[in-house]
Amino acid sequence: MTSTNPAGPDPAARPKRRTFSPEYKLRVVAEYDAALKNEKGAVLRRQVERLEKELVRNQAALEVLGRASALLEMISEGAG
């Protein structure tokens, strides 16, 4: 009988889905509701800009972790 689970943890496990607290959601909605009619788009654009910066930072961190993982794998293969 063969196992469906590979040996060891999956290094490419699925990322955790982002969640936002109810307080954060209420703050964004309140800011949007308080904005004047012609400023509502700007509120959403500031939110998008902040999230895009966060995404770039997270992608860079993942790249570093991937390189570190590959390096550790090379080291462990060389030692074995």
N, C-alpha and C positions, 0 to 999 in steps of 0.2 A: 504494500500500500504506500503510495507516495503522498507527501505532505504538500498542501497548497501554499503553505507559508515558507518563504525563503529563509535561509539561515540568517539570523540576526535581524536587527531593525531595518526598516526600509529607509535609506538615506534621502529618498525623494518623496517623503510623506506629503500628503496633501496639506496645503497651508490652512491655518485656522481662519474661518470666515470672520471678517471684522464685524464688530457690533458696536453700536453707539448707545450710550446711556440715555435713559428718558430725560434726564436733566439737559444733556447736550441737545437732544432733539427739540425740547421745549425752548431752549435758548435760541436756536436757529429760527424756529417758527416765530417766536416773539420778535426777533430782530427783523424778520421779513415782514411781519404784520405792521411793525412800527415804521417801516420805511415808507417814504412817499411813493406815489404811483410810479414816478419816473426813476426811482432809485432801487426798486425791487430786483431788477436784473443785476445791479452792482452787488447786492448782498449775496446773490447766488454765485456771481463770478468770484468774490473773495473767498467763498467756501470752496469753490472748485480750485482756485489757485493754491489754497492751503493744502488741499488733498493731493494735488499734483506734486507739490514739494515733498509731502510725506511719502508719496509713492516712489519718487526718485531716490529718496534716502533709504527706503526699505529695499529697493532693487539693488542698490549699492551694497547694502549689508548682506543680502543674499548672495551676491557675487563673491564677496569676501569669504563668506562661510563655505561656499562651494569650492573655492580655491584651497581653503584650509583643509577641507575634507579630502580633496584630491591629494594634497601634500601628505596628510596623515596616512592615507591609503598607500601611497608610494613608499613611505617610510616603513610601514608595517610589512609590506611585501618584500622589501629589501632585507628586513630583519629576519624573515621567516625562512 
